[in-house]
Amino acid sequence: MATKTISIETDAYSLLANERKDRTESFSRVFRRLFAERPTLTAGELLDVMQEFKGKGAGPRRKRS
């Protein structure tokens, strides 16, 4: 199978590593489990999820270099 190399920041790597079920689960499998296998939200479900944020951002803003 073909592969791609990506760069992620160390904090993102830690988050990804913490999502592994065990040390033998590959990161590719983690991505598939978290993103490809989750059910698609309807527009109404998405709005319900977004209401939880109520103006809060996803995290601190970073200045672009």
C-alpha positions as a printed Julia matrix, in Angstrom:
65×3 Matrix{Float64}:
   0.0    0.0    0.0
   1.26   3.49  -0.82
   2.19   5.81   2.03
   2.46   9.56   2.58
   4.67  11.35   5.08
   3.13  14.21   7.04
   4.47  16.64   9.63
   2.47  17.45  12.74
   3.31  19.44  15.84
   4.34  17.53  18.94
   1.14  18.34  20.82
  -0.93  16.97  17.93
   1.24  13.84  17.91
   0.56  13.35  21.62
  -3.18  13.68  21.06
  -3.03  11.14  18.23
  -0.88   8.73  20.25
  -3.33   8.94  23.16
  -6.16   7.85  20.84
  -4.51   4.51  20.08
  -6.3    1.57  21.65
  -2.94  -0.11  22.27
   0.65   0.3   21.17
   0.15  -2.02  18.2
  -2.61   0.08  16.6
  -1.18   2.05  13.68
  -1.78   5.75  13.27
  -3.45   4.99   9.93
  -5.97   2.81  11.77
  -6.52   5.57  14.38
  -7.29   8.08  11.61
  -9.7    5.68   9.93
 -11.43   4.85  13.21
 -11.78   8.49  14.25
 -12.67  10.06  10.92
 -13.73   7.61   8.24
 -15.83   5.29  10.37
 -17.82   7.84  12.33
 -21.41   8.4   11.23
 -22.15  11.42   9.08
 -23.99  14.2   10.91
 -27.12  15.77   9.54
 -27.21  19.57   9.39
 -29.41  19.62  12.5
 -27.04  17.34  14.41
 -24.1   19.53  13.4
 -25.88  22.64  14.67
 -26.6   20.88  17.98
 -22.92  19.99  18.38
 -21.85  23.53  17.46
 -24.14  25.0   20.14
 -21.87  23.46  22.78
 -19.06  25.81  21.75
 -21.13  29.01  22.19
 -18.42  31.31  20.89
 -15.5   29.39  22.33
 -12.77  28.72  19.82
 -11.01  25.44  19.28
  -7.94  26.76  21.05
  -5.63  29.74  21.29
  -5.06  31.58  18.06
  -1.61  31.38  16.6
  -0.02  34.11  14.56
   0.9   33.02  11.08
   4.54  33.43  10.21
